[in-house]
Amino acid sequence: MKRIGILLFPGVEELDAVGPWEILSCWTEYFPGDGFEVFTFSADGEPVECAKGMTIGPQYSLDVAPHRDVLVYPGGRGTRLLLRDPDHLAWVRAQRGTTPLIASVCTGALVLAAAGLLAGRPATTHWRSLDRLAALDPTIEVRRGDRYVDDGDIVTAAGVSAGIDMALRLVQRLAGTKRAREVRRIVQYDPEPPADTAWIPDRDEATASWR
């Protein structure tokens, strides 16, 4: 059995964690023969209050969490503190030696960068944090227009909902394109917006305002 662990921490963005959880847990529940399971864990195993108020109870604490073949590192407001936590960055760094595949969502990429994991690699993050990613490590090839960037043993996703696309990419890599399509069908995920949302105006990224 191979295992995928999703890290939770105070201030994690809800969809950054729950989006990949939905995709990956759907896959492992409907197709147990593929030999994967997914779980959540946090530093102390206690319930975590997320960025917008949702509380999630992780299944494990860091000390007792099973070995991970894949680590999913979400983003959110909580990454602002983790970026400056030398003990946490040392833990992230150590994952390179024990975890074959590491994936981030949104500003989770900033923590990977601060830990030195993205040096000399292509990567992406939330559009508001792309410049911060470049500043953390100028050797990073920042992919500003990509929904996710697959660089082998590290995959980074853009903001929030992009974690769903990234998780489907993980399914594709670990179980094949047919399986990823089956999972996408089960959760009825279609990246094209429904026609009845066409009234929503475009976002002006230069001013971050609605017009």
Secondary structure, 3 states (H helix, E strand, C coil): CEEEEEECCCCECHHHHHHHHHHHHHHHHHCHHHCEEEEEEECCCCCEECCCCCEECCCEECCCCCCCCEEEECCECCHHHHCCCHHHHHHHHHHHHHCCEEEEECCHHHHHHHCCCCCCCEECCCHHHHHHHHHHCCCCEECCCCCEEECCCEEEECCCCHHHHHHHHHHHHHHCHHHHHHHHHHCCCCCCCCHHHCCCCCEECCCCEEC
